């Protein structure tokens, strides 16, 4: 039985199909980590700026 989806977001099945088309290289394996890491660095910098520390990039 297949259901018709009405969500604008992709489901896990579509993500898995897309992942099968992406080549397996060191760059593509590292990509999922890049975004969370950038977010953590940004949050740390904002928290530091709020607390008045002298940390700089």
Backbone as CSV, one residue per row, in Angstrom:
resi,resn,N_x,N_y,N_z,CA_x,CA_y,CA_z,C_x,C_y,C_z
1,UNK,0.846,-1.187,0.000,0.000,0.000,0.000,0.889,1.248,0.000
2,UNK,0.657,2.129,-0.909,1.417,3.380,-0.952,0.497,4.542,-0.627
3,UNK,1.022,5.444,0.183,0.251,6.634,0.547,0.755,7.821,-0.245
4,UNK,-0.132,8.707,-0.576,0.245,9.945,-1.236,0.673,10.943,-0.162
5,UNK,1.901,11.444,-0.261,2.394,12.411,0.726,2.022,13.823,0.289
6,UNK,1.634,14.625,1.271,1.271,16.014,0.994,2.194,16.982,1.715
7,UNK,3.340,16.507,2.144,4.288,17.342,2.873,5.273,17.986,1.897
8,UNK,5.660,19.241,2.151,6.666,19.867,1.293,8.068,19.340,1.587
9,UNK,8.231,18.577,2.681,9.534,18.071,3.069,9.756,16.667,2.523
10,UNK,11.000,16.360,2.282,11.359,15.032,1.781,11.219,14.012,2.898
11,UNK,10.920,12.772,2.529,10.894,11.714,3.534,12.204,10.925,3.470
12,UNK,12.385,10.025,4.412,13.631,9.268,4.511,13.884,8.426,3.260
13,UNK,12.827,7.914,2.658,12.985,7.095,1.452,13.591,7.922,0.314
14,UNK,13.110,9.140,0.136,13.660,10.009,-0.918,15.097,10.394,-0.611
15,UNK,15.411,10.645,0.658,16.788,10.967,1.031,17.722,9.807,0.724
16,UNK,17.272,8.604,1.001,18.095,7.422,0.754,18.327,7.221,-0.736
17,UNK,17.308,7.464,-1.541,17.476,7.334,-2.997,18.481,8.360,-3.517
18,UNK,18.402,9.581,-3.019,19.325,10.633,-3.442,20.750,10.307,-3.007
19,UNK,20.904,9.779,-1.797,22.234,9.448,-1.287,22.911,8.380,-2.141
20,UNK,22.136,7.526,-2.754,22.706,6.492,-3.613,23.345,7.059,-4.868
21,UNK,22.952,8.261,-5.277,23.502,8.893,-6.482,24.747,9.733,-6.206
22,UNK,25.053,9.982,-4.945,26.194,10.822,-4.583,27.449,9.964,-4.504
23,UNK,28.544,10.382,-5.146,29.767,9.568,-5.110,30.336,9.506,-3.684
24,UNK,30.978,8.401,-3.360,31.564,8.210,-2.039,33.006,8.700,-2.060
25,UNK,33.223,9.925,-1.607,34.555,10.522,-1.546,34.775,11.084,-0.148
26,UNK,36.006,11.399,0.236,36.233,11.994,1.555,35.438,13.285,1.765
27,UNK,35.272,14.075,0.719,34.529,15.327,0.843,33.045,15.078,1.104
28,UNK,32.442,14.127,0.404,31.012,13.882,0.608,30.763,13.184,1.929
29,UNK,31.703,12.392,2.410,31.524,11.763,3.720,31.649,12.778,4.839
30,UNK,32.438,13.820,4.662,32.649,14.823,5.702,31.568,15.896,5.709
31,UNK,30.802,16.028,4.656,29.841,17.126,4.519,28.809,17.195,5.652
32,UNK,28.231,16.085,6.133,27.226,16.219,7.194,27.765,16.834,8.476
33,UNK,29.067,16.743,8.703,29.655,17.310,9.912,29.872,18.814,9.774
34,UNK,30.057,19.294,8.570,30.388,20.708,8.380,29.373,21.668,8.956
35,UNK,28.095,21.450,8.701,27.056,22.375,9.159,26.964,22.429,10.684
36,UNK,26.854,21.294,11.395,26.789,21.378,12.858,28.037,22.012,13.462
37,UNK,29.193,21.737,12.873,30.430,22.315,13.393,30.422,23.828,13.239
38,UNK,29.993,24.321,12.081,29.912,25.776,11.886,28.922,26.404,12.860
39,UNK,27.817,25.714,13.109,26.824,26.240,14.049,27.391,26.304,15.463
40,UNK,28.136,25.274,15.870,28.725,25.273,17.211,29.731,26.401,17.357
41,UNK,30.542,26.629,16.342,31.539,27.701,16.398,30.832,29.055,16.462
42,UNK,29.788,29.242,15.668,29.045,30.503,15.679,28.416,30.751,17.049
43,UNK,27.803,29.711,17.618,27.178,29.849,18.939,28.222,30.165,19.992
44,UNK,29.366,29.510,19.927,30.427,29.774,20.904,30.908,31.217,20.791
45,UNK,31.046,31.706,19.563,31.493,33.085,19.375,30.456,34.077,19.901
46,UNK,29.169,33.807,19.659,28.125,34.711,20.157,28.059,34.681,21.681
47,UNK,28.165,33.496,22.265,28.150,33.397,23.721,29.346,34.113,24.325
48,UNK,30.472,33.999,23.688,31.678,34.669,24.164,31.507,36.185,24.075
49,UNK,30.945,36.665,22.986,30.740,38.106,22.815,29.775,38.642,23.875
50,UNK,28.745,37.865,24.185,27.774,38.292,25.207,28.400,38.362,26.586
51,UNK,29.314,37.437,26.855,29.905,37.396,28.199,31.101,38.324,28.334
52,UNK,31.535,38.923,27.232,32.615,39.909,27.298,34.012,39.314,27.238
53,UNK,34.164,38.088,26.811,35.510,37.513,26.724,36.231,38.097,25.514
54,UNK,37.524,37.846,25.423,38.318,38.449,24.333,38.711,37.429,23.274
55,UNK,37.920,36.368,23.107,38.206,35.348,22.107,37.965,35.903,20.726
56,UNK,38.841,35.645,19.788,38.622,36.105,18.405,38.998,35.004,17.440
57,UNK,38.416,35.060,16.254,38.685,34.040,15.222,39.902,34.436,14.429
